[in-house]
């Protein structure tokens, strides 16, 4: 349940923040009439995600034996790939607020904002569904509870940020969640390889873990390490 909670928190927080930024920007440009389209996009994204997740999880649960192992292995590798993509995406888009605001400014029609809101929610829901499919051997009840708690906390955090009018510099939050996700992704990558190639055993799983985590941490933290070194060098000159 803990892993599903963390994953739901990460995906839910990004979706909630994106939607919040869209709503704030519609207010700034004095287009409150666009909010209904944003809400409709959110509802549609949630609905399609839930239906897709239910169908996918129901079909996956019917698998047995070798088919289940192969399916879990493939979905684990896909989930690890999504986490790797998130690391690269976050590295390239450090300012989430500016990125979303730019998209809203260039897409200020009802249809375009509906599509933007729908895709923002559906993309996170799809990623969460894939993460959940890696855990088909777990209790469905624990996955549901973990997802609901994670999404609820994500919404509460986003609401608190916007209500308190905190500057949308969420680098620390996403940095911490990113590090946790890297470890989860490394675990999924190692387990996925072990399930697909049973002859490799625990050694292959550990090798996959290291193979994923080292480059991921390097990409994710290299800018922070560079800034830390620069600060140390500046301090030494004084």
Secondary structure, DSSP 8 states (H G I E B T S, - for coil): -HHHHHHHHHHHHHHHHHHHHHHHHHHHTT-GGGHHHHHHHHHHHHHHHHHHHHHHHHHHHT--HHHHHHHHHHHHHHHHHHHHHHHHHHHH---HHHHHHHHHHH--SHHHHHHHHHHHHHHHHHHHHHHHHTTTTS-HHHHHHHHHHHHHHHHHHHHHHHHTT--S--HHHHHHHHHHHHHHHHHHHHHHHHHH-GGGHHHHHHHHHHHHHHHHHHHHHHHHHHHHHHHHHHHHH-
